[in-house]
Each structure stands twice: as C-alpha cells, then as structure tokens.
Amino acid sequence: MSHPVDAHVGRKLKELRLMRGKTQTEVAEGLGISFQQVQKYELGRNRVSASKLFEMSRILGVEPAYFFDGLDDSTPVEKVDDESARIAAMVSRIGDTRVRAQIRSFIDSLTAPDRKAG
C-alpha cells in the first residue's frame, strides 16, 4: 500500500501533466525514465526521489512545492478529472486572449449557481 504523501504527489503529477497536455512518455523522456515509471509515480506505487521531483517541476513549469499543495490542509483538495484537465490544456493553447476570455465567460455562465438545470 502506498504512503498517502506518495499518492498525493502522484495525483498532483498526473493532474499537472494532463493540464499541460503532456503524455506520460513525454514526461518520462524528460526525466530519462520509462513511461511505466511515470505511471507508477502517478499511481503512488513508487516514491518520487527529490532529484526526480525537482526535474519534474522544471519539465512541467512549477515550483517543487506545487506537488505538496493541499497536503496539510484540513479541507479536501478538489481533484481535476481527466476530461477537465484536457479541456484546460486545450484552452491554454489558445493564443488569442479575447477568445480565451469569451470561453471563460461562457463556462462561467454555464456553471453559475443560479442557473437552473434544464
């Protein structure tokens, strides 16, 4: 059974990888390991060494502390499902800031609390 910290780091890795639109293979190549090893990290089956965590943070463009965000909070961390991460990755690749703002407004209107289910 994996340690809760390893599982948390793995979830954060997977969420960030998907949001960045990267495959396990792309991350693995950057780390000089197999995609299966990245898969084991994401599942929390294998512990990520400090040096690999540092390299991952550089590859994915975050501070190393990102992988521990939400770990000590008493409030549950909202998980990003695969579909949401894919959508976020697609939107982040849109270069036109006006189009991105329109998409964000559209999503806001769909998720407004006062919107009645149809």
C-alpha positions in Angstrom: 0.0 0.0 0.0 1.3 3.4 -0.9 2.0 6.2 1.6 -0.6 9.0 1.5 2.1 11.5 0.6 3.3 9.4 -2.4 -0.3 9.1 -3.6 -0.8 12.9 -3.3 2.3 13.7 -5.2 1.3 11.2 -7.9 -2.1 12.8 -8.2 -0.6 16.2 -8.5 1.8 15.0 -11.1 -1.0 13.4 -13.2 -3.3 16.5 -12.9 -0.5 18.8 -13.9 0.7 16.6 -16.8 -2.8 16.5 -18.2 -3.3 20.2 -17.8 0.0 20.8 -19.7 -1.2 18.4 -22.4 1.8 16.1 -22.0 1.9 12.4 -22.3 3.5 10.0 -19.8 6.1 9.3 -22.5 7.0 13.0 -22.9 7.5 13.4 -19.2 9.4 10.2 -19.0 11.8 11.2 -21.8 12.5 14.5 -20.0 13.3 12.5 -16.8 15.3 9.8 -18.6 13.0 7.0 -17.3 10.3 4.8 -18.8 6.7 5.8 -19.1 5.8 2.9 -16.9 7.8 4.5 -14.1 5.9 7.8 -14.6 2.7 5.7 -14.4 3.9 4.2 -11.1 4.6 7.6 -9.8 1.1 8.8 -10.7 -0.5 5.9 -9.0 1.6 6.4 -5.9 3.1 2.9 -6.2 6.7 4.3 -6.4 8.1 7.1 -4.4 9.5 10.1 -6.3 13.1 11.0 -5.3 13.9 14.6 -4.5 16.0 14.9 -7.7 13.2 13.5 -9.9 10.7 15.8 -8.2 13.0 18.7 -8.9 13.3 17.7 -12.6 9.6 17.2 -12.9 8.9 20.7 -11.6 11.2 22.1 -14.3 9.7 20.0 -17.1 6.1 21.0 -16.1 6.9 24.6 -15.2 6.1 24.7 -11.5 7.9 25.1 -8.2 8.7 21.8 -6.5 6.3 22.8 -3.7 3.4 22.5 -6.1 3.4 18.8 -5.7 2.7 19.2 -1.9 0.0 21.8 -2.2 -3.1 20.9 -0.3 -1.4 18.1 1.6 -1.6 19.6 5.1 -4.9 21.3 4.6 -7.8 20.1 6.5 -10.1 20.9 3.6 -10.3 18.3 0.9 -8.3 19.0 -2.3 -10.5 19.3 -5.3 -9.4 16.8 -7.8 -9.2 17.6 -11.5 -10.7 14.8 -13.6 -9.0 13.8 -16.9 -11.7 15.4 -19.1 -11.4 18.8 -17.2 -7.6 18.7 -17.4 -7.8 18.0 -21.2 -10.2 20.9 -21.7 -7.9 23.2 -19.6 -5.0 22.1 -21.7 -6.8 22.9 -24.9 -7.9 26.3 -23.7 -4.4 27.2 -22.5 -3.1 26.6 -26.1 -5.5 29.3 -27.5 -3.2 32.3 -28.2 -6.0 34.9 -28.6 -6.7 36.3 -25.1 -10.1 37.7 -26.2 -11.2 34.2 -27.3 -10.0 32.7 -24.1 -11.9 35.4 -22.1 -15.1 34.6 -24.2 -14.7 30.9 -23.4 -14.2 31.6 -19.7 -17.3 33.8 -19.7 -19.3 31.1 -21.5 -18.2 28.5 -18.9 -19.0 30.9 -16.1 -22.5 31.3 -17.4 -23.0 27.6 -17.6 -21.8 27.0 -14.1 -23.4 29.9 -12.3 -25.1 28.8 -9.1 -28.4 30.5 -10.0 -28.6 28.6 -13.4 -31.4 26.2 -13.3 -30.8 22.6 -14.6 -32.5 22.1 -17.9 
